[in-house]
Amino acid sequence: MSPKISADILNQLYETILSRKNADPNTSYSAKLLAKGSKKTAEKFGEEAVECLIECATGNQKELITESADVLYHLLVMWVSAGVSPDDVWQELHRREGTSGIAEKAARSSDPLK
């Protein structure tokens, strides 16, 4: 029987990526991505998200799982690059708990500059 795996793996992965922030880019893929800056980490996240969408649209569940893991990893790399922690995001999700998605979206300003 395989061990129970939980969402705590995301926090653990975030900490691993954070620990590689100043590592040698020649020996750490995370360090290599982070050394390229926020723009590149965002681009890489976008590429992985598109790949994930394609697998979902084509109904390839096995590849959707693989690409989803890639998306989560690259999301965490992007957070490290941008100085966002998982706790920041978990707090925002907690704040939204119990609020209708429709009501939450309506409460947001449509103009990001306002």
C-alpha positions as a printed NumPy array, in Angstrom:
array([[  0.   ,   0.   ,   0.   ],
       [  1.384,   3.422,  -0.942],
       [  1.723,   6.131,   1.704],
       [ -0.963,   8.813,   2.021],
       [  0.177,  11.893,   0.167],
       [ -1.323,  15.286,   0.973],
       [ -1.214,  18.847,  -0.286],
       [  1.632,  19.418,   2.207],
       [  3.854,  18.313,  -0.664],
       [  3.317,  21.79 ,  -2.173],
       [  4.721,  23.489,   0.922],
       [  7.661,  21.057,   0.925],
       [  8.322,  21.669,  -2.764],
       [  8.132,  25.44 ,  -2.233],
       [ 10.749,  25.195,   0.534],
       [ 12.998,  23.107,  -1.708],
       [ 12.713,  25.637,  -4.54 ],
       [ 13.33 ,  28.507,  -2.093],
       [ 16.45 ,  26.739,  -0.815],
       [ 17.771,  26.524,  -4.363],
       [ 17.31 ,  30.24 ,  -5.054],
       [ 21.017,  30.983,  -4.619],
       [ 22.286,  27.582,  -5.729],
       [ 24.486,  27.011,  -8.756],
       [ 22.309,  27.231, -11.911],
       [ 24.539,  24.564, -13.464],
       [ 23.466,  22.018, -10.853],
       [ 19.884,  23.062, -10.046],
       [ 17.04 ,  23.507, -12.531],
       [ 15.172,  25.658, -10.003],
       [ 18.218,  27.914,  -9.588],
       [ 18.57 ,  28.106, -13.376],
       [ 14.954,  29.249, -13.77 ],
       [ 15.143,  31.7  , -10.874],
       [ 18.368,  33.232, -12.197],
       [ 16.463,  34.237, -15.349],
       [ 14.056,  36.427, -13.361],
       [ 10.312,  36.815, -12.95 ],
       [  9.554,  37.379, -16.627],
       [ 11.106,  34.051, -17.633],
       [  9.531,  32.144, -14.746],
       [  6.131,  33.567, -15.756],
       [  6.701,  32.588, -19.385],
       [  7.675,  29.06 , -18.37 ],
       [  4.581,  28.773, -16.172],
       [  2.459,  29.894, -19.118],
       [  4.025,  27.289, -21.414],
       [  3.325,  24.544, -18.894],
       [ -0.257,  25.758, -18.37 ],
       [ -0.909,  25.568, -22.124],
       [  0.496,  22.033, -22.234],
       [ -1.816,  21.122, -19.357],
       [ -4.809,  22.608, -21.183],
       [ -3.984,  20.636, -24.329],
       [ -3.851,  17.343, -22.424],
       [ -7.17 ,  18.094, -20.762],
       [ -8.807,  19.056, -24.064],
       [ -7.555,  15.867, -25.735],
       [ -8.712,  13.7  , -22.849],
       [ -5.268,  12.29 , -22.095],
       [ -5.595,  11.744, -18.344],
       [ -2.114,  10.282, -17.812],
       [ -0.427,  13.244, -19.511],
       [ -2.818,  15.67 , -17.773],
       [ -1.519,  14.386, -14.442],
       [  2.096,  14.802, -15.562],
       [  1.513,  18.281, -16.968],
       [ -0.454,  19.293, -13.86 ],
       [  2.57 ,  18.419, -11.732],
       [  4.697,  20.56 , -14.065],
       [  2.23 ,  23.449, -13.733],
       [  2.302,  23.272,  -9.936],
       [  6.105,  23.146,  -9.865],
       [  6.441,  26.126, -12.212],
       [  3.761,  28.038, -10.272],
       [  5.839,  27.6  ,  -7.117],
       [  8.994,  28.708,  -8.957],
       [  7.109,  31.797, -10.104],
       [  5.979,  32.483,  -6.52 ],
       [  9.563,  32.246,  -5.252],
       [ 10.696,  34.588,  -8.005],
       [  7.941,  37.088,  -7.169],
       [  8.35 ,  36.864,  -3.385],
       [  4.955,  35.212,  -2.818],
       [  4.664,  32.43 ,  -0.259],
       [  2.176,  29.562,  -0.221],
       [  0.821,  30.977,   3.051],
       [ -0.075,  34.201,   1.209],
       [ -2.147,  32.201,  -1.253],
       [ -3.633,  29.865,   1.386],
       [ -4.742,  32.935,   3.377],
       [ -6.446,  34.372,   0.301],
       [ -8.224,  31.074,  -0.319],
       [ -9.275,  30.984,   3.336],
       [-10.587,  34.549,   3.059],
       [-12.743,  33.493,   0.11 ],
       [-14.083,  30.362,   1.808],
       [-17.848,  30.459,   2.101],
       [-18.166,  33.198,  -0.507],
       [-19.842,  32.423,  -3.79 ],
       [-17.432,  32.545,  -6.696],
       [-19.9  ,  34.786,  -8.504],
       [-20.073,  37.217,  -5.56 ],
       [-16.288,  37.172,  -5.098],
       [-15.673,  38.   ,  -8.764],
       [-18.315,  40.755,  -8.722],
       [-16.572,  42.37 ,  -5.74 ],
       [-13.337,  42.762,  -7.714],
       [-12.674,  45.89 ,  -9.722],
       [-12.686,  45.249, -13.454],
       [ -9.956,  47.876, -13.925],
       [ -6.684,  46.67 , -12.306],
       [ -5.459,  50.279, -12.146],
       [ -8.312,  51.421,  -9.863]])
